[in-house]
Amino acid sequence: MLAFEPVTYFHEEQRFRESWLWLAIAVPVGIAVWVLLATPEAPRSASIAVVLVAVAVCALIALAHLETTVTADAVVVRFHGLWPTRRITLDDIAEYVPMRYTMWDSGGWGIHFGLAGLTYNVSGNDGVRFRLTRGNHVLVGTHHPAELAAAIATAMGARRTG
């Protein structure tokens, strides 16, 4: 018996790759460790704690990734390691548009509320902005906004004709 394979119209995985992000972690941690080691009264355990926290944060960022998939019935957004899965059903989408956004629009990288609505992104400044039937907005960052929008159109068209 053959297993049922769900239809996938689009799939993308993105990771935190910006060198400035790693520098933003490494520089303060390096300074903190240097200050703690240079201060004779500071316990060595404080330096070890700073390094362990930094390693944990780096591991979380290295393992976390944004996965966007368009299936026959939804746009599925998973921020592995950081946030629960978000399913935006095709029936809940009132409008969607590819867009280039600024950090002002999105509020920065990660998952948060910005001027563009609830934002999911890890790099770049391209995405697709959704207006849902309830009126709220969601912005999903992608390196391929036109392809994501085309996949949504294809999935919606298949639902109407199927």
Secondary structure, 3 states (H helix, E strand, C coil): CCCCCCCEEEEEEEECCCHHHHHHHHHHHHHHHHHHHHCCCCCHHHHHHHHHHHHHHHHHHHHCEEEEEEECCEEEEEEECCEEEEEEEHHHEEEEEEEECCHHHHCCCEEEEECCEEEEECCCCEEEEEEECCCCEEEEECCCHHHHHHHHHHHHHHHHHC
